[in-house]
C-alpha cells in the first residue's frame, strides 16, 4: 500500500528550548543589551535555529537560518503581526499612522507611498543624488580628514529629503529638518520596545521633534495650496491621496508618513555607506577592483544615469557583502497572534518571534568562512545567496523593505561620484572601526575618522562600455511565474517588458502573457533581474 501522500493529522509541537541564565524581572536584558548580536549568536550556537529568551516580561523567540526565515517572513499577518511588534514606532510616526493604524487603513496608507518608490520616478533620482554629492565635496581640496559616519548622515539626509520630500525640506528647512530627524531617529531605542513613554530625555526630544515637524508640515501644505504648479514628490502625493471613502490624510497623518518615507530612504543607508568605504579602505585589493570598474564605465566625466547604475557588478557585490556583515537592523520582530508552528515546535500566541539578519548571515553552511569579507560570494560562479531567505538584509516576504531599490540606487550613485574624485584611507588602526550596538540601527562607532585624497590616476581615455545584458537563453519557450506574496507593485517589470506586465495604480500586477513568445525572453529576463523583491521567476520549458 502506497502511503507516501497520506496526510498526517497535526499534533501540537513542543515549545522552543529556553536560554538559561534569566534574571528575575529583567530576564536576559542585561546580556542582550551589552551586545545583542553576540547574545543572539550564542543563543543559536546553544539552542539551534529556534530558541526562546526574555526581555523583561516579554518572551522572545529567535528564529535563524533560511528555513526559519522563510517561515517567519511568509506567515500571514493574522498569525505573525508586524504592527503589534512595531508599536515602538508609534511615538515617531504618530497615533493611527502605519503600524498603529487598523489593518485596512495601514494597507491604504502604505499604498499611498508606493508611487514615489516605483520604477518611473526612480529614474530621475540618480541625477539628484549626483548633484548632492558633488555639492558636498566641492570644497574638499586635495586632501583632508572627516568623520565618515557624520558625513554620510548629512549626505544621505540631503539626498533622501531632496528625492522623496521635495525642495522645501531640502533648501528651506534643511538644517532644522536634519536636527528634527536626528532627534526622531534617536528615539528608536531598544528600551522603547518595552517602555516607549518613559520620561527620559531622549524620548522627550523625540516627542518635541514630532510636534515641531507637524507644525512645519502644516505650514508647507498651506503654502502649496496657494500655488498653481503642483510638485511631483512624495509630499504632494500624500496631500492629494485619498482613502477608499474619499477622505484625505490629516496633517498628523502626512507628517507620520513623511517620516516613514525618510526612514525607508535614509534610516539604514548612512551606516551602510560608511561601512562600504571602511571595508574598501581596509582591503586595498577590492578598492582597486571597484575603482577599475568605475573608471572603465565612466572615465573622468561620464554621466551617471539610472541605467548605468544597474550594471556595476563589482561595486554592487561589495555593497551586498557589507550588508551581509553589517546589516543595520539588529532584528525584525512579529507578535504571535495565533499559535505559530515551525517544524516540531509551537510558539504560543502572545509571544514575539524575531529574525536576525546578522546571525543568519554568519551561518557557515550557507556562507563559508562567514567572518571573511568576500564580495565574490555573489558571483555567477558561486551565488552563495541563491538559497531563498539566506540573505535577508532588507527582510523578506511581502513586508520586505519597500525602500530597498532606492537604498541601492542611492548607495551606488554616491560611490560613483565619491570614488571617481577621491580615494580613502583609515586614520586609526583598522580594528578600531567596529559596530555600535547601543542603538537599534547599527552603524560604525564614533569617532569614525578617515582621510580623503584626490585622485590623479583616473583613466582619461577609458573605453565606453555598452551595458552588459544577460544573454538570451536558447530554449523552445518559457513561462512566467509570480510570487504574489513578494510583489509590492514597484512596476519595474512593466517598464522593462510592457508587453508582459501591467501594474495598476493600486499596485496590482497582471501578467499579460503567461507563456509568451521566444522573442520576448530577453525583456522577461530583465524584468526578473531587476525586480526589487525577486517576485518574478522565468522558467524554461
JOVENJO-V397903 format. One record per residue. N is the residue number from 1. RES is the residue in one small letter. SS is DSSP state (H for helix, E for strand, C for the rest). Layout:
# JOVENJO-V397903
N/RES/SS
N/RES/SS
This chain:
# JOVENJO-V397903
1/x/C
2/x/C
3/x/C
4/x/C
5/x/C
6/x/C
7/x/C
8/x/C
9/x/C
10/x/C
11/x/C
12/x/C
13/x/C
14/x/E
15/x/C
16/x/C
17/x/C
18/x/E
19/x/C
20/x/C
21/x/C
22/x/C
23/x/E
24/x/C
25/x/C
26/x/C
27/x/E
28/x/C
29/x/H
30/x/H
31/x/H
32/x/H
33/x/H
34/x/H
35/x/C
36/x/H
37/x/H
38/x/H
39/x/H
40/x/H
41/x/H
42/x/H
43/x/H
44/x/H
45/x/H
46/x/H
47/x/H
48/x/C
49/x/C
50/x/E
51/x/E
52/x/E
53/x/E
54/x/E
55/x/E
56/x/C
57/x/C
58/x/E
59/x/E
60/x/E
61/x/E
62/x/E
63/x/E
64/x/C
65/x/C
66/x/H
67/x/H
68/x/H
69/x/H
70/x/H
71/x/H
72/x/H
73/x/H
74/x/H
75/x/C
76/x/C
77/x/C
78/x/C
79/x/C
80/x/E
81/x/E
82/x/H
83/x/H
84/x/H
85/x/H
86/x/C
87/x/H
88/x/H
89/x/H
90/x/H
91/x/H
92/x/H
93/x/H
94/x/C
95/x/C
96/x/C
97/x/C
98/x/H
99/x/H
100/x/H
101/x/C
102/x/C
103/x/H
104/x/H
105/x/H
106/x/H
107/x/H
108/x/H
109/x/H
110/x/H
111/x/H
112/x/H
113/x/H
114/x/H
115/x/H
116/x/H
117/x/H
118/x/C
119/x/H
120/x/H
121/x/H
122/x/H
123/x/H
124/x/H
125/x/H
126/x/H
127/x/H
128/x/H
129/x/H
130/x/H
131/x/H
132/x/H
133/x/H
134/x/H
135/x/H
136/x/H
137/x/C
138/x/C
139/x/C
140/x/C
141/x/C
142/x/C
143/x/E
144/x/E
145/x/E
146/x/E
147/x/E
148/x/H
149/x/H
150/x/H
151/x/H
152/x/H
153/x/H
154/x/H
155/x/H
156/x/H
157/x/H
158/x/H
159/x/H
160/x/H
161/x/H
162/x/H
163/x/H
164/x/H
165/x/C
166/x/C
167/x/H
168/x/H
169/x/H
170/x/H
171/x/H
172/x/H
173/x/C
174/x/H
175/x/H
176/x/H
177/x/H
178/x/H
179/x/H
180/x/H
181/x/H
182/x/H
183/x/H
184/x/H
185/x/H
186/x/H
187/x/C
188/x/C
189/x/C
190/x/H
191/x/H
192/x/H
193/x/H
194/x/C
195/x/C
196/x/C
197/x/C
198/x/C
199/x/C
200/x/C
201/x/H
202/x/H
203/x/H
204/x/H
205/x/H
206/x/H
207/x/H
208/x/H
209/x/H
210/x/H
211/x/H
212/x/H
213/x/H
214/x/H
215/x/H
216/x/H
217/x/H
218/x/H
219/x/H
220/x/H
221/x/H
222/x/H
223/x/H
224/x/H
225/x/H
226/x/C
227/x/C
228/x/C
229/x/C
230/x/C
231/x/C
232/x/C
233/x/C
234/x/H
235/x/H
236/x/H
237/x/H
238/x/H
239/x/H
240/x/H
241/x/C
242/x/E
243/x/C
244/x/C
245/x/C
246/x/C
247/x/C
248/x/E
249/x/C
250/x/C
251/x/H
252/x/H
253/x/H
254/x/H
255/x/H
256/x/H
257/x/H
258/x/H
259/x/H
260/x/H
261/x/H
262/x/H
263/x/H
264/x/H
265/x/H
266/x/H
267/x/C
268/x/C
269/x/H
270/x/H
271/x/H
272/x/H
273/x/H
274/x/H
275/x/H
276/x/H
277/x/H
278/x/H
279/x/H
280/x/H
281/x/H
282/x/H
283/x/C
284/x/H
285/x/H
286/x/H
287/x/H
288/x/H
289/x/H
290/x/H
291/x/H
292/x/H
293/x/H
294/x/H
295/x/H
296/x/H
297/x/H
298/x/H
299/x/C
300/x/C
301/x/C
302/x/C
303/x/C
304/x/C
305/x/C
306/x/H
307/x/H
308/x/H
309/x/H
310/x/C
311/x/C
312/x/C
313/x/H
314/x/H
315/x/H
316/x/H
317/x/H
318/x/H
319/x/H
320/x/H
321/x/H
322/x/H
323/x/H
324/x/H
325/x/H
326/x/C
327/x/C
328/x/C
329/x/E
330/x/C
331/x/C
332/x/E
333/x/E
334/x/E
335/x/E
336/x/E
337/x/C
338/x/C
339/x/C
340/x/E
341/x/E
342/x/E
343/x/C
344/x/C
345/x/E
346/x/E
347/x/E
348/x/C
349/x/C
350/x/C
351/x/C
352/x/E
353/x/E
354/x/E
355/x/E
356/x/C
357/x/H
358/x/H
359/x/H
360/x/H
361/x/C
362/x/C
363/x/C
364/x/C
365/x/C
366/x/C
367/x/C
368/x/C
369/x/C
370/x/C
371/x/C
372/x/C
373/x/C
374/x/C
375/x/H
376/x/H
377/x/H
378/x/H
379/x/C
380/x/C
381/x/C
382/x/C
383/x/C
384/x/C
385/x/C
386/x/C
387/x/C
388/x/C
389/x/C
390/x/C
391/x/C
392/x/C
393/x/C
394/x/C
395/x/C
396/x/C
397/x/H
398/x/H
399/x/H
400/x/C
401/x/C
402/x/C
403/x/C
404/x/H
405/x/H
406/x/H
407/x/H
408/x/H
409/x/H
410/x/H
411/x/H
412/x/H
413/x/H
414/x/H
415/x/H
416/x/H
417/x/H
418/x/H
419/x/H
420/x/H
421/x/H
422/x/E
423/x/E
424/x/E
425/x/E
426/x/E
427/x/C
428/x/C
429/x/C
430/x/H
431/x/H
432/x/H
433/x/C
434/x/C
435/x/E
436/x/E
437/x/C
438/x/C
439/x/C
440/x/C
441/x/E
442/x/C
443/x/E
444/x/E
445/x/C
446/x/C
447/x/C
448/x/C
449/x/E
450/x/E
451/x/E
452/x/E
453/x/E
454/x/E
455/x/C
456/x/C
457/x/C
458/x/C
459/x/C
460/x/C
461/x/C
462/x/C
463/x/C
464/x/C
465/x/C
466/x/C
467/x/C
468/x/C
469/x/C
470/x/C
471/x/C
472/x/C
473/x/C
474/x/C
475/x/C
476/x/C
477/x/C
478/x/E
479/x/E
480/x/E
481/x/E
482/x/E
483/x/C
484/x/C
485/x/C
486/x/C
487/x/C
488/x/C
489/x/C
490/x/C
491/x/C
492/x/H
493/x/H
494/x/H
495/x/H
496/x/H
497/x/C
498/x/C
499/x/C
500/x/C
501/x/E
502/x/E
503/x/E
504/x/C
505/x/C
506/x/C
507/x/C
508/x/C
509/x/E
510/x/E
511/x/E
512/x/C
513/x/C
514/x/C
515/x/C
516/x/C
517/x/C
518/x/H
519/x/H
520/x/H
521/x/H
522/x/H
523/x/H
524/x/H
525/x/H
526/x/H
527/x/H
528/x/H
529/x/H
530/x/H
531/x/C
532/x/C
533/x/C
534/x/C
535/x/C
536/x/E
537/x/E
538/x/E
539/x/E
540/x/E
541/x/C
